[in-house]
Amino acid sequence: MSVAAYDADRRRGINQKLDPRSQPPADGCQAAEHEAYLDGRERLCRRKGTTVFVAWRDLQFARGRFVLIGSVVALITLLVGFLAGLTGGLAAQNVSAVLGLPGDRLVLQQPSSGQPSFSESSITTATVSAWRDISGVTDVTPVGIVQGRATVQGKGSSAVAVALFGAPRDAPQSTVTDLAPKSDDSVGLSAGAAKDLDVGVGDDITITGTTYRVASVGGDAWYSHTPVIALSPTAWAETDHRLGGNGEATVLAVSGTPDWDVAANRTHTSAAPPLTSLTALETFKSEVGSLGLMIVMLFGVSALVVGAFFTVWTMQRSGDIAVLKALGASTRSLVRDALGQALVVLLIGVGVGIGLVSGFGALAGGVLPFLLSPLTTLLPAAVMVLLGLAGAAVALRTVTNADPLTALGSNR
């Protein structure tokens, strides 16, 4: 068969769109490496510009299988998104008060062995003075942290576990220092503490046998899953003594531009940014570590599921791929079509899943510690799409390695 004869007898295929500009030249075509040959060693010309529609037609006419895989992707996205939101909510109830402290670095006592810990740190007055004398330091705010219980007089309610923070009123503005009371006989309550105790401004609460007047109710602040109550430094030191402590500050919130490593070594302390200092909370490390591992495993499952589906589906249509290659479809166009098909399925499935996460998250927010933010919705969605495409890319070996004549011959 000559090129001219083939051109006259050519018919429009169901999987290609012909472009007049893509016709072979009247005098034939140039030899190319790895071209498929027909009878008599005459070549079938590769027509540049041919657009393949196999993947799109699959989506239209094989709706059942694509609805199935889309539903699986949506369910995995729902699991990942809901778990990410729950992890974020639990983390916020664990460390939001620490992240709400003022300062560029949080300073903890450096133990003789092991890592610094909020539960064991104790900053002496001499250490506070040493930090204030360091060149480049602009502000040092001592903050005491201890966990205790609070009760409400006259309501007959049980004691509520709370985190007691001692902070000066004149400290730099922050979530925690804004709660600090002006007098030693008053306290500032976070929104969670006010809700759990069912009190408001002007009510009295009792902490370790001492009665305090509620001076203010602020925003949410949590420490180790307990709501924060702020006391004056003097009142906090007295409370810490009654609870068996030494009344010394737990952490220093330091602002400025000193040589942090030199200053920390000189004062036998550790100075870390607020986010890094969260590792000094044992409950945070264990909790986020286990939940984060589950999220990573779900991401891996999503990549395997999508990859397995498209691998099987691509193998089933290897004959179609061979025909398209024999008709002149380039490997690049087939790869682009297959990845485009996977992208459409992933975008629809992930979109539905994130919509469900947003809906369920809004409903569960009043009951569970659920954080609904771009970090717990858009970020997992993007990772799901990327991992799904990576899994689908594994299935492309059938496309890239398919030999037209071998594949066609194997069907006869």
N, C-alpha and C positions, 0 to 999 in steps of 0.2 A: 504494500500500500504506500503510495507516495504521499507527500505532505499535502499536495493539492487535492488528491482524492479524499484524504482524511478530512480536510477542511470542508469539502462539499458535502460529505456525508455526516458531518458532526451534528449532533442534536443537543439541545439544552437539557442538562441533567437536573435532577431534582435538588441537588446539593450545591449548585454553582450558579453564579450570575455572570453572564457573558458581557464583556465590555468591548466595543468595536476596536478600541485601542489595544486590546490584548490579543488580537488575532496574529497568527504567525505570518511572517513576511512571505510574499509570493515566491521568492526564490529559496525557500526553506530556512533552516536555522543552523546556527553554529554548533559544533560539537561541544558538549559540556561533560565534565567529569561526573561519573555516577549517574548518567542519564539512563532511563529505561529504554530498551530496544524492543521493537515489534518484529514481525516476520520479515525476513529478507534483510535484517540488520538496518532497517530504516527507523529513524527516531520519531517518537511522539514529542512534538515541541512543547516545552514548558511555557505556558502563557502567563506572563507577568500581569498582575492586576486582577487575577481571578479571586473572587471572594467566596469563601466556603461557609455554608450555613448549616452544617450538620449539627453543631452544638445547640444553636438556637432552635432548630426544628425538634431536636430531642426534648428540649424544655417544653415545647408546645404540645407534642404528641405523646410523650411518655410522662404525663403529669403525675401519675401515681407514685412512681419511684422517686421522683424529685420532691414531691410533697413529703414522702417518707423521710428522706435524708434531711430535708429542710426542717421537719419537725424534730428530728434528733438533734440537729444543731441548735434549734431554739431551746430545747429542754436542757442541753448542756450549758448553753449561755445563761439560762435561768439559774441553774445550780451554781455556776461560777459567779455570776453577778450577785446572787443572794448571799453566797458565802463571803464574797468580798465585802458586801455591805455590812454583814454581821461582824466580820473581822474588824472593819473600820470602826463600827459602833463600840465593840468591846475594847478596842485600843483607846478610843476617846474616853471611855469611862475608867480607863486605867491610868492614863498619863496626861489628860488635858490640863490638869493643874500644874504639872511640871512644865509643859510647853507654854503655860500662861505666866510663868515667872519672868520678871524683867531681866535685862542684861544680855550681853553678848556671849558670855560663857557661864556655865554652872560649875561651881567649885565644890568638890567633895573631899573628905579626908582620905588620904592614900593609906591603906592598911599596910602593915609590914609584909604581908603575903596575900596574894589573891587580888581580885579586882575591887574597885570602890563600889559601895552599896549604899543606897538611901537608908536602908534599915539599920546600918551600923555606923554611918557617918556622924561625927561629932566635931564641930568647929569651935575651937576655944577662942576666947576674947583676944588672946595674943595673936592668933592666926588672922583674925579679922583686922586687927591693927596693922599687921604686916602687909596684908593685901592693900590696905588703904595707903600705905607709904610707898608702894611700888610706882615707879615712874610710868606714866601712860595710863594709869587707872583713873577713871573719872567718877565712878560710883561703885560702892560695895553695899549690897543689901543683904543682911543676915536673915534667913528664913528658917524657922523651926517647923518640923513636921513630926507629928505623932498621931497614932490612931487611938480613938477612944469611943465613948458612947454618950449620947445626949438624950434627955427625957424632957417631957413637957409637964409642968405641974398642973394638977387638976383635971387632966384629960384621961388619966388611967391608962395611957398607952405604954407599950413596952419600949425599952431603950432602943435607940437607932444607932447603928454603927456609923461613925463619921470620921473624917480626917481633919485634925486640928492643925491649922497653919498659924504660925505667929509671924506677923510682918508689920513693919512700921508704916504709919499712915503717910508719912512724907516721902516714901519710896517712889521711884519712877512708876508711871502709870502702867498697869497691866491687869489682866483678868483677876489675879489673886490679890494684888495690893489694893485694887479698887474696893475690895470687900473689907479691908482693914478698918476696925473701928477707931474712933477718936479717944475713947476712954477705956480704962481697964475693966469696967463693969458692964461693958456691952460687947456684942459680937456682930459680925456680918455673915449672913448665910448665903450660900449659893442657891440657885433655883432648885436643885435636887434636894438639898437639905431642908429647905422650906416646905417642899412638897411632902417629903417623908415624915417630917415632924408635924405637918399641918399647922404651921404658924405663919405669922406675918410680922411686919414692923410694929414694934410696941409690945409684943408678947414676950413672956419670960421662958427661958429654957434652963435646964440644970445640967452641968457638966462636972463630973467628979465631986458632986456635993455642993458646988458653988452655982448660984443663980446669976444669969446674965440676961440683960435686956437686948432684944433684937433691934439693932440700929438700922440695918439695911438688908435688902435682898437683891442679889446681883444675878449675873448670868450663870450658865452651867460651868461647874468646875469639879472635876473628879480626880481622886487619887486612889489607886488600887481598888477600884469599884466601890468606893465610898464617897459620898458627897462632902464637899469642903465647908468647914466653918472657920472663919478667920477671927483671931483674937489679937489683942495688943501684945507686943513682945514680953511685957512684964506679966500679963495674965497667962500667956502661953508657958512661960518658964515655971510659974507656980503650978500650973496644971501638969506639966511634964514631971515635976518633982513628985506630985501626988501619984502619978502613974509609974513611978520608979525610975525616971530618967534623971539626967544631970542638969537639965535646963539650958543646955548649950544649943546653939543653932545647928541645924542639920546640913544646910547648903548655903552657899553664898552666890548671889546673882551679881556678877561683876560686869561692868561696862568699861570700855576704853580700848586702847591699842597697845598694850604692853607686849613684851616678849613672853607669850603665855607659857612656853615650856620652861624657860628660866625661872619665871615667877612660881610656877608649880613646884619645881624642884627645890627652890629656896624655902618654900613654906610647907613642904611635905604634903602636898595636896595634888589633886588632879583637876584640870580645867578642860572642859569639853563643851562644844556647842550643845544647845538644848536637845536637839534631835539625837545626837550621838550619846548623850548622857542617859537616854532611856534604857540603854543596856544595863544600867546600874539597878534597874527594877527587875527582880527575878520573875515576878508574875508576868511582866510584859514579855520577856524573852520566851518563856515556855508557852504562853498562850498564843502569841502571834506566830511563833515557830511552827506549832502543830497545825494551826489553821492555814498558814501560808503553804505548808507542804501539801495539804489537801487541794488547795487551789492549783498548785503546780501540777499535781496528778490529774486533775480534771482537764487542764490545758493539754496535757499529753494524750489523754483519752480522746479529746476532740480531734487532734491531729490524726490519730490512728483511725478513728471512725471515718472521717472524711476521706483520708487517703485510701482506706480499704474499699470504700464505695466506688470511688473513681477508678481505682485500679481494676476492679472486676468489670465495671462498665466499659472501660477502654479496651480491655481484652475481648469483650463480647463483640465489639464493633471493629475489630482489627481488619475484617474483610472490607468494610466501608472505607477505612483509612487507606488500605491498599489501592482500592479503586480510585480514590481521590488523588493519591500520589501518581498513579499511572496516567490520570487525566491532566496532570500538570500542577497539582496543588503543592505548594512549597511546605517544607517541614515547619518553617517559622509560622506560616498562617495556621497550620493545624495545631501547633502548640498554643498560639494566641487564642484560637477558638476554644480549646479545651480549658485553658485557664480562665477565659472569660465566662465559660459555663459554670465553673466552680465558684468564681467570684459572685455571680448572680445568686446562686443558691446560698452562699455564705452570707451575703448582705441581707437577703430576705430573712433567713433563719436567725441570724444574730439580731437583726432589727426587731423581730417579733419577741425574741428572748429578752432584750433590754427593755422593751415596752412592758413586758410582764414583771420584770424586776422593779421597774419604777412604780407600777401599780401596787404590787404586793409590798414593796418597801414603804410606800406612803401609808398603807394600812397597818403594817407591823410596827411603824415607828413609835406609836404610842404605847406599845406593849414590850417590844424588844429593843435593845440598844443597837439600832440600825442606822448606818450612815449612808445617806443618799447624796452622792456628789459625783462630779466627773471622774474622780479617781476610782470610784467603785462601779461606774457604769461604762463610760466611754473608753477608759483604758483597757478593761477586760474585753470589751467589744473589739477594739483594735487588735489586741493580742489573739483573740479567737479567729479573726479574719486572716491574719498573717500566718498563724499556725495551720489553719485550714488550707490555705494556698500552698504552704510547704508540703502538707500531706498530699494534696492533689498533684503537686509537681513530681512526686515519686512515681505516679502513674504514667508519666509522659514517656517512659522508656519504650512503651509499645509504639508510640507515635514517632519518636526520633529514630528508633532502630528498625522500623518496618521496611522491608524490601518489597516493592510493588509486585514484581514478577513471582517471587517466592511465595508471597502471601496469596496472590491470585491463583497460582498453580496448586497450592495446598487445598483449595476449595473444589478442585476438579478431580 
